[in-house]
Amino acid sequence: MMLMQAIGSYEGGRMLFLGLGTGLGAAMIADNVAQPMELAHLPYKKGKSFEDYVGERGLEKRGKKKWRKYVFDVVDRLRAAMQPDYVVIGGGNVDKLDELPADSRRGDNTRAFEGGFRLWRDKALIV
């Protein structure tokens, strides 16, 4: 589902998709090549992973205000590492963000349908 939302959100170039939900989903699409990624389990702080801070557990444990701060920090770190042209933040918990990090846009779960259709009809897209 997360990869389909990423593909449906893609507008060319290099896009980093981050899905905020139970955990942290991630995919990079560069020049029509989609690559799902397991960035959630990378170490972040105090022996914990990105997912421990910006996934559902982090939201419940730290509260919405601190969770939002960590989301911004994680997006900044992943942007610096991956060098995307733009970032799309989707998943079920994106609605808990009042504002988004710079050069990011809000994803939408309905884009997953577009992603499926795109895979069906766009021969240039490689997964």
All heavy atoms as an XYZ file, in Angstrom:
996
protein
N       0.825     -1.196      0.000
C       0.000      0.000      0.000
C       0.869      1.260      0.000
O       0.616      2.186     -0.745
C      -0.931     -0.044      1.220
C      -1.777      1.171      1.382
S      -3.129      1.165      0.221
C      -4.197      2.320      0.966
N       1.901      1.284      0.868
C       2.741      2.474      0.966
C       3.468      2.735     -0.342
O       3.532      3.868     -0.801
C       3.726      2.299      2.133
C       4.510      3.531      2.501
S       6.003      3.829      1.532
C       6.846      2.303      1.657
N       4.002      1.681     -0.970
C       4.708      1.871     -2.242
C       3.745      2.361     -3.311
O       4.104      3.205     -4.125
C       5.402      0.583     -2.680
C       6.217      0.683     -3.967
C       7.299      1.751     -3.858
C       6.823     -0.664     -4.315
N       2.521      1.877     -3.303
C       1.535      2.339     -4.289
C       1.224      3.815     -4.077
O       1.077      4.567     -5.040
C       0.241      1.524     -4.189
C       0.375      0.088     -4.631
S       0.924     -0.077     -6.344
C       2.602     -0.600     -6.092
N       1.136      4.257     -2.815
C       0.907      5.679     -2.536
C       2.094      6.514     -3.032
O       1.908      7.585     -3.593
C       0.680      5.916     -1.042
C       0.226      7.323     -0.745
C       0.013      7.610      0.724
O       0.176      8.747      1.138
N      -0.356      6.634      1.525
N       3.293      5.995     -2.846
C       4.485      6.701     -3.329
C       4.442      6.836     -4.849
O       4.649      7.927     -5.395
C       5.748      5.967     -2.893
N       4.168      5.748     -5.545
C       4.120      5.772     -7.015
C       3.023      6.719     -7.495
O       3.215      7.478     -8.447
C       3.934      4.341     -7.572
C       5.196      3.520     -7.296
C       3.605      4.363     -9.059
C       5.038      2.033     -7.540
N       1.887      6.716     -6.819
C       0.799      7.616     -7.183
C       1.099      9.076     -6.904
O       0.486      9.965     -7.481
N       2.060      9.354     -6.036
C       2.435     10.729     -5.678
C       3.591     11.263     -6.518
O       3.912     12.450     -6.446
C       2.850     10.785     -4.200
O       1.811     10.342     -3.364
N       4.211     10.401     -7.281
C       5.436     10.752     -8.014
C       5.158     11.734     -9.149
O       4.242     11.539     -9.941
C       6.071      9.475     -8.558
C       7.358      9.665     -9.308
C       8.478     10.196     -8.684
C       7.453      9.318    -10.653
C       9.664     10.364     -9.364
C       8.646      9.479    -11.343
C       9.745     10.007    -10.701
O      10.925     10.168    -11.384
N       5.975     12.783     -9.217
C       5.848     13.810    -10.261
C       7.170     14.032    -10.990
O       7.479     15.141    -11.406
C       5.344     15.115     -9.657
C       3.937     15.007     -9.111
C       3.435     16.291     -8.487
O       4.214     17.265     -8.366
O       2.254     16.323     -8.110
N       7.959     12.988    -11.123
C       9.225     13.096    -11.842
C      10.394     13.415    -10.927
O      10.231     13.706     -9.748
N      11.597     13.327    -11.484
C      12.806     13.630    -10.725
C      13.077     12.609     -9.639
O      12.832     11.420     -9.807
N      13.585     13.124     -8.502
C      13.932     12.263     -7.355
C      12.995     12.597     -6.203
O      13.073     13.677     -5.636
C      15.367     12.517     -6.931
C      16.393     12.078     -7.980
C      17.813     12.500     -7.595
N      18.169     12.167     -6.223
C      18.686     10.996     -5.831
N      18.920     10.056     -6.716
N      18.993     10.791     -4.578
N      12.122     11.659     -5.863
C      11.167     11.864     -4.787
C      11.444     10.892     -3.642
O      11.609      9.696     -3.862
C       9.736     11.624     -5.269
C       8.697     11.775     -4.151
S       7.068     11.125     -4.566
C       7.356      9.365     -4.435
N      11.481     11.418     -2.425
C      11.531     10.594     -1.224
C      10.130     10.588     -0.641
O       9.552     11.651     -0.387
C      12.524     11.157     -0.204
C      12.581     10.443      1.151
C      13.009      8.980      0.987
C      13.509     11.178      2.097
N       9.568      9.402     -0.463
C       8.253      9.260      0.147
C       8.434      8.689      1.540
O       9.134      7.691      1.723
C       7.370      8.314     -0.675
C       6.003      8.131     -0.081
C       4.970      8.976     -0.430
C       5.769      7.130      0.842
C       3.710      8.831      0.132
C       4.518      6.969      1.419
C       3.493      7.824      1.064
N       7.807      9.325      2.523
C       7.833      8.839      3.897
C       6.402      8.646      4.366
O       5.581      9.570      4.280
C       8.554      9.829      4.811
C      10.021     10.073      4.461
C      10.586     11.215      5.295
C      10.840      8.806      4.634
N       6.086      7.459      4.828
C       4.742      7.136      5.297
C       4.702      7.046      6.808
O       5.335      6.171      7.399
N       3.984      7.970      7.433
C       3.838      8.001      8.881
C       2.610      7.187      9.267
O       1.491      7.531      8.895
C       3.664      9.440      9.374
C       4.809     10.398      9.060
C       4.427     11.814      9.459
C       6.079      9.954      9.748
N       2.829      6.120      9.994
C       1.721      5.265     10.401
C       2.120      4.462     11.609
O       2.744      4.987     12.529
N       1.819      3.173     11.597
C       2.225      2.286     12.676
C       3.732      2.372     12.853
O       4.242      2.436     13.962
C       1.816      0.839     12.369
O       0.418      0.818     12.128
C       2.166     -0.079     13.522
N       4.438      2.414     11.741
C       5.892      2.567     11.732
C       6.255      3.741     10.852
O       5.566      4.756     10.825
N       7.328      3.584     10.099
C       7.766      4.593      9.144
C       8.052      3.881      7.832
O       9.016      3.122      7.730
C       9.034      5.307      9.632
C       9.682      6.277      8.647
C       8.755      7.459      8.356
C      11.021      6.761      9.173
N       7.209      4.104      6.858
C       7.436      3.536      5.540
C       8.286      4.491      4.722
O       8.259      5.701      4.949
N       9.042      3.965      3.773
C       9.885      4.831      2.958
C      10.094      4.218      1.582
O      10.186      2.999      1.431
C      11.237      5.057      3.636
N      10.160      5.107      0.597
C      10.483      4.700     -0.763
C      11.151      5.872     -1.449
O      10.875      7.031     -1.139
C       9.229      4.293     -1.532
N      12.029      5.561     -2.359
C      12.676      6.577     -3.190
C      12.329      6.242     -4.630
O      12.391      5.073     -5.027
C      14.201      6.525     -2.987
C      14.954      7.583     -3.711
S      14.883      9.114     -2.747
C      15.938     10.130     -3.746
N      11.921      7.237     -5.377
C      11.705      7.060     -6.808
C      12.596      8.069     -7.501
O      12.517      9.269     -7.234
C      10.233      7.249     -7.211
C       9.329      6.295     -6.422
C      10.073      7.027     -8.718
C       7.849      6.412     -6.724
N      13.460      7.573     -8.356
C      14.383      8.437     -9.097
C      14.297      8.072    -10.568
O      14.536      6.916    -10.938
C      15.805      8.262     -8.578
N      13.946      9.053    -11.368
C      13.861      8.854    -12.815
C      13.066      7.601    -13.174
O      13.530      6.743    -13.918
C      15.261      8.823    -13.424
C      16.023     10.114    -13.144
O      15.385     11.196    -13.166
O      17.230     10.043    -12.885
N      11.857      7.486    -12.604
C      10.900      6.410    -12.875
C      11.303      5.042    -12.333
O      10.699      4.047    -12.707
C      10.591      6.297    -14.366
C       9.735      7.439    -14.851
O       8.889      7.944    -14.111
N       9.943      7.860    -16.070
N      12.300      4.969    -11.480
C      12.676      3.701    -10.857
C      12.299      3.784     -9.373
O      12.853      4.600     -8.633
C      14.179      3.391    -11.019
C      14.541      2.096    -10.313
C      14.561      3.335    -12.489
N      11.342      2.950     -8.962
C      10.859      2.957     -7.578
C      11.639      1.942     -6.750
O      11.822      0.796     -7.163
C       9.373      2.622     -7.550
N      12.074      2.377     -5.576
C      12.820      1.503     -4.687
C      12.249      1.598     -3.271
O      12.436      2.607     -2.595
C      14.298      1.905     -4.668
C      15.148      1.046     -3.779
C      15.193     -0.404     -4.242
O      15.525     -0.673     -5.380
N      14.839     -1.319     -3.368
N      11.538      0.555     -2.805
C      11.112      0.570     -1.403
C      12.348      0.502     -0.510
O      13.348     -0.117     -0.881
C      10.255     -0.685     -1.261
C      10.401     -1.461     -2.513
C      11.153     -0.647     -3.505
N      12.278      1.160      0.647
C      13.438      1.223      1.527
C      13.035      0.923      2.960
O      11.924      1.218      3.369
C      14.066      2.611      1.449
C      14.356      3.039      0.022
S      15.143      4.628     -0.048
C      16.818      4.050     -0.117
N      13.958      0.372      3.729
C      13.752      0.087      5.155
C      14.531      1.088      6.001
O      15.387      0.714      6.790
C      14.177     -1.347      5.479
C      13.216     -2.396      4.987
C      11.856     -2.345      5.676
O      11.769     -1.876      6.836
O      10.883     -2.765      5.035
N      14.219      2.362      5.839
C      14.910      3.406      6.592
C      14.453      3.465      8.045
O      15.171      3.976      8.900
C      14.682      4.765      5.926
C      15.131      4.876      4.466
C      14.762      6.243      3.908
C      16.622      4.625      4.347
N      13.286      2.943      8.328
C      12.694      3.030      9.662
C      13.582      2.435     10.742
O      13.574      2.886     11.884
C      11.341      2.324      9.679
N      14.363      1.423     10.395
C      15.143      0.697     11.395
C      16.556      1.228     11.572
O      17.323      0.669     12.360
C      15.160     -0.791     11.049
C      13.773     -1.352     10.945
N      12.954     -1.522     12.039
C      13.047     -1.738      9.877
C      11.790     -1.993     11.654
N      11.814     -2.136     10.340
N      16.885      2.301     10.886
C      18.208      2.912     11.078
C      18.288      3.532     12.470
O      17.302      4.051     12.992
C      18.455      3.990     10.022
C      18.641      3.498      8.595
C      18.706      4.672      7.627
C      19.882      2.635      8.479
N      19.467      3.493     13.091
C      19.605      4.076     14.433
C      19.392      5.588     14.407
O      19.797      6.260     13.471
C      21.041      3.736     14.829
C      21.723      3.241     13.612
C      20.691      2.898     12.597
N      18.758      6.086     15.461
C      18.454      7.520     15.538
C      18.965      8.127     16.841
O      19.962      8.813     16.846
C      16.947      7.709     15.359
C      16.473      9.142     15.412
C      17.084     10.149     14.678
C      15.377      9.492     16.189
C      16.634     11.464     14.727
C      14.914     10.794     16.230
C      15.544     11.777     15.507
O      15.085     13.065     15.550
N      18.317      7.849     17.963
C      18.722      8.430     19.247
C      18.622      7.384     20.355
O      17.709      6.566     20.356
C      17.803      9.608     19.622
C      17.925     10.812     18.726
C      16.956     11.894     19.186
C      17.055     13.081     18.281
N      17.768     14.188     18.856
N      19.537      7.461     21.287
C      19.493      6.628     22.494
C      19.283      5.147     22.188
O      18.534      4.462     22.870
C      18.403      7.129     23.442
C      18.612      8.561     23.894
C      17.505      9.009     24.804
C      17.721     10.468     25.188
N      16.633     10.998     25.996
N      19.932      4.653     21.134
C      19.821      3.252     20.785
C      18.497      2.873     20.137
O      18.226      1.705     19.927
N      17.681      3.847     19.827
C      16.376      3.622     19.202
C      16.440      4.002     17.726
O      17.321      4.721     17.286
C      15.285      4.450     19.897
C      15.141      4.180     21.370
C      14.468      2.860     21.603
C      14.223      2.640     23.088
N      13.670      1.353     23.359
N      15.452      3.538     16.979
C      15.411      3.785     15.536
C      14.515      4.980     15.199
O      13.785      5.493     16.052
C      14.865      2.539     14.828
O      13.506      2.349     15.167
N      14.546      5.383     13.930
C      13.641      6.430     13.448
C      12.195      6.065     13.782
O      11.417      6.891     14.243
C      13.764      6.605     11.929
C      15.010      7.305     11.474
C      15.779      6.766     10.469
C      15.397      8.516     12.023
C      16.924      7.407     10.026
C      16.536      9.174     11.596
C      17.305      8.611     10.589
N      11.855      4.800     13.523
C      10.490      4.327     13.742
C      10.044      4.478     15.197
O       8.884      4.793     15.468
C      10.408      2.866     13.312
C       9.033      2.267     13.365
C       9.015      0.896     12.728
O       9.494     -0.063     13.360
O       8.546      0.809     11.590
N      10.969      4.277     16.132
C      10.642      4.408     17.549
C      10.232      5.836     17.918
O       9.545      6.050     18.911
C      11.821      3.990     18.424
C      12.109      2.505     18.336
O      11.149      1.717     18.318
O      13.305      2.137     18.268
N      10.666      6.804     17.137
C      10.367      8.201     17.427
C       9.222      8.757     16.588
O       8.445      9.576     17.077
C      11.622      9.068     17.224
C      12.552      9.000     18.398
C      13.438      7.942     18.542
C      12.531      9.975     19.384
C      14.291      7.856     19.635
C      13.375      9.907     20.480
C      14.251      8.843     20.601
O      15.081      8.766     21.694
N       9.095      8.343     15.317
C       8.065      8.947     14.461
C       6.948      7.985     14.074
O       6.001      8.379     13.407
C       8.678      9.600     13.196
C       9.656     10.678     13.585
C       9.311      8.575     12.285
N       7.035      6.744     14.513
C       5.938      5.800     14.319
C       4.878      5.992     15.389
O       4.968      6.888     16.238
N       3.886      5.172     15.370
C       2.767      5.262     16.322
C       3.243      5.170     17.770
O       2.760      5.903     18.636
C       1.761      4.140     16.023
C       0.461      4.272     16.761
C      -0.394      5.432     16.300
O      -0.368      5.772     15.101
O      -1.094      6.017     17.153
N       4.218      4.294     18.042
C       4.746      4.172     19.423
C       5.342      5.491     19.900
O       5.159      5.883     21.052
C       5.816      3.085     19.488
C       5.317      1.682     19.451
C       6.446      0.686     19.709
N       7.656      0.964     18.951
C       8.028      0.317     17.850
N       7.289     -0.662     17.384
N       9.140      0.627     17.229
N       6.079      6.165     19.029
C       6.684      7.437     19.404
C       5.649      8.507     19.686
O       5.784      9.297     20.626
N       4.601      8.523     18.881
C       3.510      9.480     19.079
C       2.823      9.236     20.423
O       2.597     10.175     21.193
C       2.506      9.363     17.928
C       1.242     10.211     17.998
C       1.571     11.690     18.069
C       0.357      9.922     16.792
N       2.537      7.993     20.723
C       1.869      7.656     21.986
C       2.762      7.913     23.199
O       2.305      8.401     24.228
C       1.421      6.194     21.972
C       0.287      5.939     20.996
C      -0.010      4.456     20.794
O       0.674      3.603     21.415
O      -0.910      4.166     20.001
N       4.043      7.603     23.071
C       4.967      7.736     24.201
C       5.352      9.192     24.486
O       5.454      9.600     25.640
C       6.233      6.918     23.919
C       7.246      6.949     25.040
C       8.420      6.060     24.745
C       9.421      6.086     25.883
N      10.543      5.190     25.644
N       5.559      9.975     23.424
C       6.109     11.320     23.606
C       5.093     12.445     23.448
O       5.393     13.579     23.760
C       7.269     11.516     22.628
C       8.428     10.604     22.965
C       9.539     10.654     21.943
N      10.596      9.737     22.339
C      10.612      8.449     22.032
N       9.654      7.917     21.308
N      11.601      7.669     22.436
N       3.927     12.149     22.921
C       2.914     13.189     22.706
C       3.087     13.872     21.366
O       4.149     13.817     20.738
N       2.025     14.527     20.929
C       1.978     15.095     19.583
C       3.022     16.197     19.350
O       3.638     16.259     18.290
C       0.582     15.644     19.297
C       0.312     15.843     17.821
C      -1.059     16.430     17.540
C      -2.138     15.421     17.820
N      -3.476     15.939     17.445
N       3.245     17.064     20.337
C       4.179     18.184     20.154
C       5.606     17.684     19.917
O       6.270     18.091     18.966
C       4.125     19.116     21.351
C       4.949     20.359     21.190
C       4.773     21.306     22.366
C       5.614     22.547     22.193
N       5.464     23.471     23.313
N       6.084     16.788     20.770
C       7.441     16.249     20.598
C       7.519     15.384     19.348
O       8.524     15.407     18.630
C       7.861     15.428     21.822
C       8.259     16.269     22.999
C       8.783     15.409     24.121
C       9.183     16.282     25.304
N       9.659     15.477     26.416
N       6.465     14.600     19.076
C       6.425     13.758     17.878
C       6.619     14.605     16.629
O       7.398     14.259     15.751
C       5.111     12.991     17.850
C       4.911     12.157     16.625
C       5.425     10.913     16.387
C       4.147     12.492     15.476
N       5.014     10.455     15.151
C       4.223     11.413     14.577
C       3.379     13.609     15.124
C       3.576     11.421     13.349
C       2.733     13.619     13.903
C       2.841     12.533     13.026
N       5.909     15.721     16.547
C       6.041     16.617     15.382
C       7.482     17.106     15.236
O       8.005     17.171     14.132
C       5.095     17.799     15.513
C       3.654     17.443     15.298
C       2.767     18.639     15.547
N       1.381     18.325     15.273
C       0.363     19.010     15.763
N       0.575     20.057     16.552
N      -0.871     18.668     15.465
N       8.107     17.463     16.359
C       9.502     17.923     16.327
C      10.409     16.831     15.751
O      11.280     17.097     14.925
C       9.939     18.297     17.746
C      11.366     18.754     17.868
C      11.698     19.046     19.333
C      13.156     18.843     19.563
N      13.542     17.934     20.587
N      10.185     15.593     16.186
C      10.998     14.476     15.674
C      10.713     14.207     14.201
O      11.635     13.892     13.446
C      10.787     13.223     16.510
C      11.412     13.328     17.877
C      10.652     13.186     19.023
C      12.775     13.575     18.019
C      11.228     13.287     20.280
C      13.356     13.686     19.263
C      12.580     13.536     20.396
O      13.167     13.642     21.631
N       9.474     14.341     13.770
C       9.164     14.158     12.347
C       9.974     15.148     11.515
O      10.608     14.770     10.524
C       7.648     14.309     12.073
C       7.377     14.413     10.577
C       6.875     13.145     12.683
N       9.987     16.420     11.908
C      10.744     17.428     11.169
C      12.230     17.076     11.133
O      12.877     17.200     10.092
C      10.534     18.814     11.790
C       9.349     19.556     11.249
C       8.055     19.077     11.451
C       9.510     20.730     10.543
C       6.961     19.752     10.954
C       8.419     21.427     10.038
C       7.135     20.935     10.248
N      12.774     16.637     12.270
C      14.185     16.290     12.338
C      14.509     15.082     11.452
O      15.500     15.093     10.713
C      14.600     16.016     13.782
C      16.098     15.784     13.910
O      16.877     16.639     13.428
O      16.493     14.748     14.469
N      13.676     14.062     11.515
C      13.906     12.859     10.699
C      13.822     13.202      9.217
O      14.660     12.760      8.419
C      12.917     11.737     11.100
C      12.923     10.613     10.076
C      13.270     11.200     12.485
N      12.845     13.994      8.827
C      12.726     14.398      7.417
C      13.982     15.154      6.994
O      14.545     14.888      5.925
C      11.459     15.241      7.174
C      11.466     15.864      5.783
C      10.209     14.390      7.367
N      14.458     16.071      7.821
C      15.674     16.835      7.488
C      16.883     15.917      7.324
O      17.672     16.075      6.398
C      15.970     17.890      8.558
C      15.021     19.079      8.488
O      14.313     19.232      7.464
O      14.976     19.846      9.469
N      17.033     14.962      8.225
C      18.175     14.043      8.150
C      18.103     13.163      6.902
O      19.112     12.960      6.217
C      18.225     13.157      9.396
C      18.652     13.896     10.646
C      18.433     13.031     11.881
N      18.698     13.766     13.087
C      19.787     13.601     13.840
N      20.697     12.714     13.503
N      19.957     14.312     14.925
N      16.924     12.632      6.616
C      16.787     11.766      5.445
C      16.924     12.561      4.154
O      17.479     12.071      3.174
C      15.470     10.993      5.502
C      15.402      9.958      6.629
C      14.021      9.320      6.685
C      16.489      8.901      6.487
N      16.453     13.800      4.158
C      16.639     14.663      2.981
C      18.123     14.903      2.728
O      18.594     14.826      1.605
C      15.916     15.991      3.184
C      16.064     16.945      1.989
C      15.592     18.359      2.296
N      14.351     18.439      3.017
C      13.148     18.432      2.459
N      13.038     18.368      1.152
N      12.071     18.513      3.192
N      18.873     15.161      3.789
C      20.316     15.403      3.641
C      21.028     14.154      3.119
O      21.945     14.250      2.303
C      20.910     15.829      4.988
N      20.592     12.989      3.572
C      21.249     11.742      3.169
C      20.851     11.306      1.759
O      21.695     10.825      0.995
C      20.912     10.629      4.162
N      19.589     11.462      1.400
C      19.070     10.917      0.143
C      19.090     11.920     -1.008
O      19.006     11.524     -2.160
C      17.633     10.405      0.341
C      17.467      9.441      1.506
S      18.421      7.932      1.379
C      17.634      7.174      0.011
N      19.141     13.204     -0.700
C      19.193     14.277     -1.700
C      18.041     14.235     -2.718
O      18.260     14.314     -3.927
C      20.538     14.252     -2.434
C      21.743     14.521     -1.547
C      21.772     15.953     -1.064
O      21.838     16.876     -1.855
N      21.685     16.150      0.236
N      16.796     14.141     -2.243
C      15.672     14.159     -3.182
C      15.394     15.577     -3.681
O      15.792     16.558     -3.044
C      14.507     13.665     -2.325
C      14.836     14.175     -0.960
C      16.338     14.045     -0.858
N      14.679     15.666     -4.800
C      14.208     16.967     -5.283
C      13.049     17.456     -4.412
O      12.863     18.654     -4.236
C      13.733     16.864     -6.737
C      14.856     16.458     -7.678
O      16.012     16.888     -7.463
O      14.580     15.705     -8.631
N      12.262     16.516     -3.910
C      11.129     16.846     -3.056
C      10.776     15.637     -2.193
O      11.177     14.520     -2.489
C       9.910     17.302     -3.871
C       9.422     16.308     -4.899
C       8.305     15.515     -4.662
C      10.078     16.167     -6.125
C       7.856     14.609     -5.610
C       9.634     15.267     -7.078
C       8.518     14.489     -6.817
O       8.078     13.591     -7.751
N      10.037     15.912     -1.123
C       9.618     14.883     -0.179
C       8.090     14.891     -0.115
O       7.474     15.958     -0.038
C      10.193     15.135      1.237
C       9.683     14.107      2.233
C      11.714     15.142      1.198
N       7.507     13.712     -0.159
C       6.068     13.561      0.056
C       5.897     12.795      1.358
O       6.507     11.742      1.552
C       5.386     12.809     -1.110
C       3.911     12.574     -0.809
C       5.550     13.583     -2.417
N       5.082     13.356      2.254
C       4.819     12.722      3.539
C       3.368     12.254      3.534
O       2.448     13.061      3.401
C       5.080     13.684      4.709
C       6.518     14.200      4.652
C       4.801     12.986      6.045
C       6.814     15.302      5.639
N       3.202     10.952      3.636
C       1.863     10.364      3.610
C       1.650      9.457      4.794
O       2.304      9.591      5.824
N       0.758      8.518      4.621
C       0.430      7.584      5.692
C      -0.683      8.123      6.567
O      -1.081      9.288      6.475
N      -1.173      7.279      7.436
C      -2.321      7.621      8.270
C      -2.100      8.744      9.256
O      -3.036      9.440      9.632
N      -0.850      8.984      9.683
C      -0.602     10.014     10.695
C      -0.168     11.358     10.122
O       0.070     12.289     10.893
C       0.429      9.519     11.716
C      -0.177      8.524     12.674
O      -1.388      8.504     12.884
N       0.646      7.677     13.250
N      -0.103     11.490      8.819
C       0.268     12.794      8.249
C      -0.755     13.861      8.642
O      -0.416     15.035      8.772
C       0.452     12.727      6.711
C      -0.875     12.516      5.996
C       1.155     13.979      6.199
N      -1.989     13.455      8.886
C      -3.027     14.408      9.281
C      -2.780     15.013     10.655
O      -3.402     16.009     11.010
C      -4.403     13.730      9.262
C      -4.832     13.356      7.857
O      -4.328     13.969      6.884
O      -5.663     12.447      7.714
N      -1.859     14.449     11.413
C      -1.525     14.984     12.741
C      -0.476     16.096     12.655
O      -0.101     16.669     13.674
C      -1.069     13.858     13.660
C      -2.195     12.887     13.991
C      -1.717     11.746     14.846
C      -2.840     10.866     15.320
N      -3.555     10.144     14.304
N      -0.017     16.396     11.444
C       0.930     17.493     11.244
C       0.167     18.738     10.786
O      -0.478     18.713      9.735
C       1.973     17.125     10.181
C       2.922     15.981     10.512
C       3.778     15.637      9.295
C       3.807     16.346     11.695
N       0.238     19.804     11.572
C      -0.412     21.059     11.182
C       0.346     21.734     10.047
O      -0.244     22.393      9.204
C      -0.489     22.021     12.373
C      -1.408     21.499     13.474
O      -2.341     20.737     13.146
O      -1.190     21.859     14.639
N       1.654     21.606     10.070
C       2.496     22.140      8.994
C       3.507     21.074      8.626
O       3.707     20.102      9.357
C       3.168     23.440      9.406
C       3.978     23.357     10.691
C       4.496     24.717     11.124
O       3.674     25.571     11.495
O       5.726     24.897     11.074
N       4.135     21.269      7.480
C       5.080     20.281      6.958
C       6.480     20.867      6.885
O       6.643     22.076      6.778
C       4.653     19.837      5.562
C       3.308     19.134      5.446
C       2.975     18.873      3.988
C       3.309     17.835      6.227
N       7.494     19.998      6.901
C       8.865     20.488      6.700
C       8.993     21.185      5.341
O       8.212     20.929      4.418
C       9.699     19.203      6.739
C       8.863     18.223      7.500
C       7.448     18.564      7.157
N       9.986     22.030      5.219
C      10.233     22.778      3.974
C      10.377     21.816      2.794
O      10.906     20.712      2.940
C      11.488     23.631      4.116
N       9.909     22.244      1.647
C      10.016     21.474      0.400
C       9.392     20.090      0.510
O       9.887     19.135     -0.080
C      11.478     21.364     -0.054
C      12.086     22.723     -0.348
O      11.388     23.562     -0.934
O      13.247     22.946      0.015
N       8.337     19.978      1.300
C       7.595     18.735      1.433
C       6.149     19.008      1.067
O       5.676     20.134      1.178
C       7.627     18.224      2.876
O       8.929     17.925      3.283
N       5.468     17.967      0.660
C       4.024     18.106      0.458
C       3.325     16.909      1.071
O       3.928     15.866      1.289
C       3.670     18.308     -1.007
C       3.942     17.160     -1.915
C       3.519     17.540     -3.349
N       4.014     16.620     -4.321
C       3.421     15.477     -4.649
N       2.293     15.127     -4.074
N       3.953     14.685     -5.554
N       2.065     17.097      1.331
C       1.240     16.093      1.991
C       0.799     15.036      0.986
O       0.308     15.356     -0.088
C       0.025     16.791      2.599
C      -0.792     15.971      3.538
C      -1.905     16.825      4.162
N      -1.377     17.991      4.851
C      -0.980     18.004      6.124
N      -1.047     16.899      6.838
N      -0.515     19.104      6.677
N       0.987     13.780      1.356
C       0.484     12.680      0.557
C      -0.951     12.374      0.958
O      -1.480     12.927      1.909
N      -1.563     11.491      0.205
C      -2.955     11.129      0.458
C      -3.111      9.645      0.157
O      -2.635      9.173     -0.882
C      -3.853     11.971     -0.444
C      -5.322     11.775     -0.148
O      -5.786     10.606     -0.130
O      -6.017     12.779      0.047
N      -3.773      8.919      1.036
C      -3.940      7.480      0.840
C      -4.619      7.138     -0.477
O      -4.378      6.072     -1.040
C      -4.722      6.869      2.004
C      -3.903      6.786      3.277
O      -2.678      6.811      3.249
N      -4.568      6.698      4.406
N      -5.460      8.030     -0.987
C      -6.144      7.744     -2.255
C      -5.171      7.697     -3.429
O      -5.498      7.147     -4.477
C      -7.252      8.774     -2.543
O      -6.670     10.076     -2.652
C      -8.314      8.759     -1.446
N      -3.977      8.253     -3.257
C      -2.968      8.205     -4.322
C      -2.490      6.776     -4.571
O      -1.883      6.488     -5.600
C      -1.773      9.098     -4.001
C      -2.090     10.575     -3.809
C      -2.698     11.232     -5.004
N      -1.766     11.232     -6.117
C      -2.090     11.568     -7.351
N      -3.306     11.937     -7.639
N      -1.193     11.537     -8.308
N      -2.758      5.872     -3.636
C      -2.384      4.465     -3.816
C      -3.114      3.869     -5.017
O      -2.542      3.068     -5.766
C      -2.690      3.660     -2.554
N      -4.362      4.269     -5.241
C      -5.095      3.789     -6.413
C      -4.417      4.258     -7.698
O      -4.238      3.487     -8.637
C      -6.552      4.264     -6.375
C      -7.331      3.666     -5.251
C      -7.657      4.432     -4.140
C      -7.732      2.335     -5.284
C      -8.379      3.889     -3.091
C      -8.448      1.780     -4.235
C      -8.768      2.558     -3.137
N      -4.032      5.533     -7.723
C      -3.319      6.069     -8.885
C      -2.014      5.318     -9.094
O      -1.613      5.053    -10.225
C      -3.062      7.567     -8.720
C      -2.212      8.182     -9.816
C      -2.811      8.062    -11.218
O      -4.039      8.016    -11.344
O      -2.023      8.018    -12.188
N      -1.328      4.975     -8.009
C      -0.088      4.212     -8.113
C      -0.307      2.868     -8.780
O       0.473      2.454     -9.641
N      -1.364      2.175     -8.414
C      -1.683      0.894     -9.039
C      -1.982      1.041    -10.520
O      -1.490      0.272    -11.346
N      -2.772      2.060    -10.859
C      -3.082      2.305    -12.273
C      -1.819      2.659    -13.055
O      -1.624      2.225    -14.181
C      -4.108      3.431    -12.418
C      -5.460      3.097    -11.864
C      -6.149      4.022    -11.106
C      -6.040      1.852    -12.077
C      -7.397      3.718    -10.573
C      -7.293      1.539    -11.551
C      -7.967      2.479    -10.801
N      -0.954      3.452    -12.427
C       0.290      3.860    -13.080
C       1.178      2.652    -13.383
O       1.786      2.581    -14.449
C       1.025      4.839    -12.169
C       1.872      5.824    -12.877
C       2.501      6.782    -11.897
N       1.968      8.097    -12.119
C       2.346      9.155    -11.423
N       3.221      9.035    -10.453
N       1.846     10.319    -11.692
N       1.268      1.724    -12.439
C       2.051      0.506    -12.674
C       1.497     -0.286    -13.854
O       2.240     -0.890    -14.623
C       2.054     -0.385    -11.433
C       3.075     -0.086    -10.374
C       2.923     -1.056     -9.209
C       4.482     -0.153    -10.921
N       0.201     -0.278    -13.975
C      -0.471     -1.029    -15.039
C      -0.189     -0.431    -16.408
O       0.066     -1.136    -17.369
C      -1.973     -1.043    -14.753
C      -2.753     -1.872    -15.704
C      -3.390     -1.442    -16.831
C      -2.979     -3.278    -15.624
N      -4.018     -2.484    -17.439
C      -3.786     -3.626    -16.726
C      -2.597     -4.275    -14.728
C      -4.195     -4.928    -16.961
C      -3.026     -5.554    -14.951
C      -3.809     -5.881    -16.061
N      -0.211      0.929    -16.499
C      -0.173      1.556    -17.825
C       1.148      2.224    -18.195
O       1.382      2.499    -19.363
C      -1.325      2.538    -17.962
C      -1.232      3.735    -17.085
C      -2.374      4.727    -17.337
N      -2.159      5.927    -16.576
C      -2.731      6.200    -15.410
N      -3.582      5.363    -14.893
N      -2.451      7.318    -14.776
N       2.015      2.522    -17.223
C       3.238      3.271    -17.516
C       4.416      2.317    -17.652
O       5.005      1.888    -16.667
C       3.504      4.303    -16.419
C       4.637      5.246    -16.740
O       5.374      5.001    -17.719
O       4.805      6.227    -15.995
N       4.794      2.008    -18.859
C       5.876      1.041    -19.116
C       7.253      1.594    -18.723
O       8.204      0.825    -18.590
C       5.872      0.627    -20.587
C       4.573      0.013    -21.050
C       4.220     -1.216    -20.265
C       2.897     -1.802    -20.744
N       2.128     -2.456    -19.736
N       7.358      2.907    -18.530
C       8.644      3.500    -18.162
C       8.938      3.343    -16.666
O      10.089      3.465    -16.239
C       8.670      4.997    -18.534
N       7.905      3.055    -15.883
C       8.066      2.940    -14.439
C       8.591      1.545    -14.082
O       8.046      0.541    -14.518
C       6.726      3.179    -13.748
C       6.746      3.285    -12.245
C       7.609      4.456    -11.782
C       5.331      3.469    -11.723
N       9.655      1.519    -13.305
C      10.283      0.253    -12.921
C      10.249      0.123    -11.416
O      10.621      1.040    -10.690
C      11.757      0.217    -13.401
C      11.817      0.354    -14.927
C      12.428     -1.074    -12.957
C      13.198      0.610    -15.456
N       9.793     -1.026    -10.936
C       9.752     -1.284     -9.491
C      10.677     -2.441     -9.187
O      10.729     -3.419     -9.867
C       8.320     -1.624     -9.015
C       8.319     -1.898     -7.525
C       7.387     -0.466     -9.335
